[in-house]
Amino acid sequence: MSNPNDGASAAKAILRARARALARPRHDGAVATESLELLEFRLAQESYALETRHVSEVVPLKDLTPVPCTPPFILGVVNVRGRITPVIDLKKFFDLPEQGLSDMHRVILVRNDDLEFGLLADAISGVRPLALDSLQASLPTLTGIRVDYLKGVTADRVVVLDLDRILADPKIIVHEEVENKHE
């Protein structure tokens, strides 16, 4: 007669061996591809995306205050929990067709070490991962300033912007000195 405990201990030994085999690192030449996490949004019937590492949050567009003497692409400023944040209208910056503002617009708050501002979006599509090697070069329909800030284009024609270039561009910084007439 066989001992029932022998079968149970044999099954445990098999399961342990399988677990060890599954836990071993793969050495079959497979290389993990780098990926980006993207926030997709709409601008003038086109789809754009930014890396989420730059995005601090997305807020509804409300209480926008226009600021005089600024370039046309500076839409104004918003107060986000006590922080006065400039909002850039990428449609004006990229010379895209404009439509009026609505309650559906969102402000994507982006930042790097030195700078924080909001980007106006017509709508937010969502967040998704993307393999870095799947990004394609520019589309022939993308011209002008948009090409300067392009990281690539996805297979489904979402334009991935290079926010590092946008944040580093001196054109988005407004340095307006006001003369002091009382001197």
Secondary structure, DSSP 8 states (H G I E B T S, - for coil): ---HHHHHHHHHHHHHHHHHHHHS---SS-----EEEEEEEEETTEEEEEEGGGEEEEEE--S-B--TTS-TTEEEEEEETTEEEEEE-HHHHTT-------TT-EEEEEE-SS-EEEEEESEEEEEEEEEGGG-B---TT--THHHHTEEEE-TT--EEE-HHHHHH-GGGS-------TT-
